[in-house]
Amino acid sequence: MLVLGSVTASAADQTDDADKGDAAAQAMEEDAAEPLPGILIDEPVFDFGSLYEGDPVVHTFVIRNKGDAGLVIEKVKPG
């Protein structure tokens, strides 16, 4: 009887977990339907090689939006 009660409780817990998983999957699908930006950087890291302090350096990083919504870059922090 104890084993049967344990199995029943376990099955009920699994049903609750499945319901939670279904709700999470549905929420993800709804979020996926919303247009989002998608950032793509062709060359995210660039090695300037050996430099002396004070040497001017320039490199252009190409950033593209591969998403369905506008991509807004609000802040850039050089490394």
C-alpha positions in Angstrom: 0.0 0.0 0.0 2.8 2.4 0.8 4.5 1.6 -2.5 1.2 2.2 -4.4 0.7 5.5 -2.6 4.3 6.5 -3.5 3.8 5.6 -7.2 0.6 7.5 -7.3 2.2 10.6 -5.8 5.1 10.3 -8.1 2.8 10.0 -11.1 0.9 13.1 -10.0 4.2 15.0 -9.6 5.2 14.0 -13.1 1.9 15.3 -14.4 2.5 18.6 -12.7 6.0 18.8 -14.1 4.7 18.0 -17.6 2.1 20.8 -17.2 4.9 23.2 -16.2 7.0 22.1 -19.1 4.1 22.5 -21.5 3.5 26.0 -20.1 7.2 26.9 -20.5 7.3 25.6 -24.0 4.1 27.6 -24.9 5.7 30.7 -23.4 8.9 30.2 -25.5 6.8 29.7 -28.7 4.9 33.0 -27.9 8.2 34.8 -27.3 9.6 33.3 -30.5 6.7 34.8 -32.5 7.8 38.3 -31.4 10.3 39.8 -33.8 13.8 40.1 -32.2 17.1 41.6 -33.3 19.9 39.2 -34.0 23.5 40.4 -33.8 26.1 39.0 -36.1 29.8 40.1 -35.9 31.9 38.7 -38.8 35.1 39.1 -36.9 34.4 39.6 -33.1 38.1 39.5 -32.1 41.0 41.2 -33.9 44.7 40.9 -33.0 46.6 44.0 -33.7 49.9 42.2 -33.2 52.9 43.8 -31.5 52.6 47.5 -30.9 54.5 50.2 -29.1 52.6 52.3 -26.5 51.0 55.2 -28.2 50.9 53.6 -31.7 47.6 54.5 -33.4 45.5 51.5 -34.3 42.3 51.3 -36.4 40.1 48.4 -37.2 36.5 48.3 -38.5 34.2 45.7 -36.9 31.3 44.9 -39.2 28.1 44.4 -37.2 24.9 43.1 -38.9 21.4 42.7 -37.7 20.2 39.2 -38.8 17.0 39.5 -36.8 13.5 40.7 -37.5 13.5 43.8 -35.3 15.7 46.8 -35.0 19.1 46.4 -33.4 20.1 49.3 -31.1 23.7 49.4 -29.8 23.6 51.7 -26.8 27.1 51.3 -25.5 30.5 50.0 -26.7 33.3 49.2 -24.4 36.7 48.5 -26.0 38.6 45.6 -24.4 
